[in-house]
Amino acid sequence: MTHAPDEAPVPGDARPPVRPNVIVAVLALSGIIVSLMQTLVIPIVPVLPDLLGATPGDTAWAITATLLTAAVATPTVGRLGDMHGKRRMLLFSLAVLVVGSVFCALATSLVPMVIGRALQGLAAGVIPLGISIMRDELPPERLGGATALMSASLGVGGALGLPAAALIAQKADWHVLFWVAAALAAVAAVLVRALVPDSGVRSGGGFDLPGSVGLAVALLLLLLAISKGSDWGWDGGVPGTMLVVAAAVLLVWGWWELRTPHPLVDLRTSARRQVLLTNTASVVFGFSMFAMSLVIPQLVQTPEATGYGFGRTILVAGLVMAPNGLVMMAMSPISARISRTMGPKTTMMVGALLVALGYGLSMVFMSGIWQLMIASTVIGAGVGLAYGAMPALIMAAVPRSETAAANSLNTLMRSIGTSVASAVAGVVIANMTMSLGGEVLPAREAFTLVLGLGALAALTAFAVAFFLPGRGAAPEPERSEPEHAPSPSTVSGRGD
């Protein structure tokens, strides 16, 4: 199968001068704002049934809807970005985020809330699109640190969003959460439109609608089974049936992707050792990162009478997690430096060992909030290193014209890992309980087990990364045409 050649802007194209610092700041801010949506509703989850007049099972869709639409949108938006312009699709994603946030801000019942949350999930492609724009625009010496920061924004926004959302929810009407989200997304869109140039790099070709629908169906079935399996009951057969159907759809989808001339996901490129192993490690790392986010806030809020909980508010829980997000951001330049001198393979392996160490600390030292903060910070440092290495590994192994699609697939793999972590932790915590004053609460052993699984996942990611090639910097595929001889049909200016 042939691929469209990498394209470059026509020399002399009317474009504003590239300002690397501005581009990095705007794109990283956009990524952090989008990732805030992960934790935005956590402070109000316990009271959502009363606020929306629905059952707890139904209000859980306010979280599940975002997860599902994000999974479907990420690879699709990435491919459309490669075809029609990454900046254009970035602006579209931010606009959808504004609309979804306004829906939620005006919601007084369940249906508009779920619609708004689903629209918010459609903006998940902002982070891989931002990484791909950086590859097009930034000088080589700036690319490593910038993409590491953009990749880490997925965790940074989630960690910083929890205390901010808890503070707003405690001090104001809950609708303010979503008005703030809408305002932030609107600011990000204006900044992108004004300050981020469009490189004009396009892959050309047509859009693979059957492939997009097939992948969407498979992901919906897979993630529904994972996220709702414990609620529906695994012994009832419905989640298991959904997993079987999802596997069958994926097989048909893969057959189609290998035969269509313009696939949604180039499976031949994705099967390259470096890409395949990086995506595999990303799934496991997604699990490992999210396990901590599920356990530590619950430990902080569990009543002291249990003998292991701290009985604090969700605001305190969020503040305990905040250093985790800050250290992820701080590790971005360190991740880039290690990748530059020793290769991103080494960076990922060091990150995995740090995450495993952090989980080990959290399992042993659970008697003080400060101990949880230290463990969370060590885990955040490891995640920051590893997440910074992932785009470097991906971009070294794919053509420039497929960057957005490849990064989107990698982001999707991380999201699948977090979904599996949520499902596994939910089952463990629901089945390992204790009774306190007639109230059923998770047992200490449940949290210890989930933390142990997080450590095991990190060590698994280390083992996968060990088999990555050399320094993890495979040469880009040969181009069929010179990079500076683009065809007029595939190059555009700043017309988005």
Secondary structure, DSSP 4 states (H G I P E B T S, - for coil): ---PPP--PPTT---PPP-HHHHHHHHHHHHHHHHGGGTTTGGGGGGHHHHHT--HHHHTHHHHHHHHHHHHHHHHHHHHHHHH-HHHHHHHHHHHHHHHHHHHHH--SHHHHHHHHHHHHGGGGHHHHHHHHHHHHS-HHHHHHHHHHHHHHHHHHHHHHHHHHHHHHHHS-THHHHHHHHHHHHHHHHHHHHHPPP------S---HHHHHHHHHHHHHHHHHHHHHHHH-GGGSHHHHHHHHHHHHHHHHHHHHTTSSS-SS-HHHHTSHHHHHHHHHHHHHHHHHHHHHHHHHHHHHS-GGGSS-----HHHHHHHHHHHHHHHHHHHHHHHHHHHHH-HHHHHHHHHHHHHHHHHHHHH--SSHHHHHHHHHHHHHHHHHHHHHHHHHHHTTS-GGGHHHHHHHHHHHHHHHHHHHHHHHHHHHHHSEEEETTEEEE-HHHHHHHHHHHHHHHHHHHHHHHTS-TTS-PPPPPPSS-TT---GGG---S--
